[in-house]
Amino acid sequence: MRTLRTVVVSILLPVLLAACSPSPTPSPSPTATPTPTPAVAGSPTAPPSNAQGVVVDPSLLEVLPAEVDGLPIQESPEAEAEALTDPELAEVAEAIAAGFAIDQATSDFVYAAVIRLRAGVMGDERFRDWRDSFDEGACSQAGGVVGHAQADIGGRTVYIGTCDGGVRTYHVWLAEQNLMVSASAVGEERRLGEKVVEGLRP
């Protein structure tokens, strides 16, 4: 399986920039905005997608809690558009949605990607490869990977990665729903990442 690091960096970077910026959301760049699909008269506009058929499905965010520690989780179209630019995402995904919550006063944040998996693609080895690639990408912005752990949170097995710079990652494979949730978070006191995976909705 090819590395997914490029996917991870592209979808995480806008949120990392937001955490260091006084603005409430990252400013979209021209390259991060998908080209609108012409709508057929009388029909809704098609959702963003890439050449490999991965689509953005905002309904996937319903798996996440609506808010975390009082902070609303908002969809990030910029991160979703960036994710669609990498064809390697199609190796595992049919659809993706990305959301984040941020405390502008403290820069604590959590970013979460919810992925609807292609049928039959996910197994223990591939899930481990995904986690390693995601953690490598997230920690490339935060001093490198320095540790891995496993915990039971909310009755689910959660794999946790730690970056030298304080970022933590969280991975949950919801096999019965054919979904995967990968998150990254900053903030030792609020532990937003743990609260997101604890609040996942069936």
N, C-alpha and C positions, 0 to 999 in steps of 0.2 A: 504494500500500500504506500502510495506517495505521501510525503509529509504534508500535514495540513497547517503548518506553521504560518504560511502566507495568508491563509484564510483568517486565522486567529488574530494575527497582528492587525489586519485591515479592519476587522470588526471591533477590536478592542481599542485601537488608537483614538478614535473620536471621543470615547468615554474618558480615557486617560487625560486627553487634552481638556475636556470639560471640567475635570476635577481640579485642574490647575488654573482655570479661567474664571473671571468674575461673572461671565455671562451664564445664564441658567442652562443653556443647551449649546452644543457645538455648532458653529456656523457651517452650513453646508457649502461644499465647494462645487464648482461646475462639474467636476468629474465624479463626484459622489452622488449626483442626482440622476436617477434613471430617466431615460428618454420616455416621455409619455407615449403610451400606446394609443393610436387613434381609436376612438370609440365608434362603434356602429350605431347608427341612429336608433334610439329606443332601447339600447342595451347598455349595461354598466361597463365602465372601463375595466379592461383586463388587469389583474394584479401584476406587479413587476415580476419578471422572470429572467433567466439567462438562457443561453443557447443550449445548455444541457437539460433544460426543463425544470430546474429548481425554481420554485415560486416563493414569493413572500406571502405568508398567511397570517395576518394579525390575530386571527382567532386562536392561534397557538399560545398567545400570551395569557389566555384564560387559565392555563395550567399554573401560572404564577399567582401569588397573592396580589390583590389589587394595590396594596401598600405594604411597606415594610418599615416598622418602627416609626409610623406616622408619616413616612415619605411616600408619595404616590409613585408607582412604577409606570413610566411612560414609554411608549413605543419610540424607537430610534430609526426612522427611515434612512438616515445617513448611514448608520452601521449596516442595515439590511442591504442597502444598495451596494456598499463596498463588498459585502460578503458574496453577492451575486457575480462580482467581477472575476472570481477565481473558480475555474472549472473543476478543481479538485473537490469542491464541496459536493458535487454531484455524485461522488463515489459513495457517499453515505446518505445523502439527504434528498427528500422529495420537496420539502418546504422548510422555511426558516422564519422565525420572528425574533426580534431583538428588543429588549427593553432595559431601562436603567432608572435608578433613583439616586439622587444626589442631595447632600446637605451642603448648600453653598457656604454656610458659615464655617464648617469644619473641613470641607472637602471629602468627608466620608462618602463613599458611593458603592453601589453594587450594579454590575452589568450582568445580564443573563441572556443567553441565546437558547431558544427552544427549537429543537429540530425534529421534524417528522421524518423517520428513517425509511429508507427503501426496504421493501420486504426482504427478509432473509439475509441482509448484509451484516448485521451486527452480531458479534460473538465476543467472547472474553478477550481474545488477542486484539481484535480490531478496536474494542473499547479502550483497552490499555494504550494502544497506539494513538487513539484520539486524545486521551487524557495527557499523554506525554507531549504531543504536539501542541495542544492548547496551552499547557503549562509553560512550555518553552517559549511560545509566542508571547504570553502574558508577562512572563518574567524577563523577557528580553527588554522590556521597558522598566524593569524594577530589580536589576542586579543579579538576575539568574536564579535558577531553581536551587533551593537549599534543603528541601524536605518534602516527604510525602506521608500521608496518614490516611487512616480509614476509620469512620465512625458511624454509629447508628443515630440518625437525626430524623425525627418525625416518623420513626418506624421504617426508614429506608436506609440502605447502605449508601453512604456518601464518601467519595474519594476526594481528599483535600490536598492541595499542593501549596507550598509556601515559597515565596520569593524573598530574596535577601532584602529588598526594599520595602517589605511590609505588605505587599499584595498577596492575597490568598485566593486560591481557585477551588471550585466545588463542582463535582460531577455526579449526576444521578442518571442511571439508565432505567427508564420506566418501561420495562419489557412488555407488559400487558397492553400498554397503550401505544407501543412502537414509537416512543418518544425518547429523546435525550435532552437533558438540561445541563448546560455548562455555564458557570458563573464565575466572576472575579469580583473581588471587593477589597476596599481599603477602609480601615477603621477598627482599632483594637477594642474600643469600649462598646460600640454599637453592634458589632458583629453582624452586619447587614447580610453578608453572604449566607451565614448559618440560618438566619431568620427567613431568608428566601426559600432555601431548600426545606426548612421545617414547615413552611406554609404552603408547599406545593399542593395543588388541588387535584383530586382524582378525576 
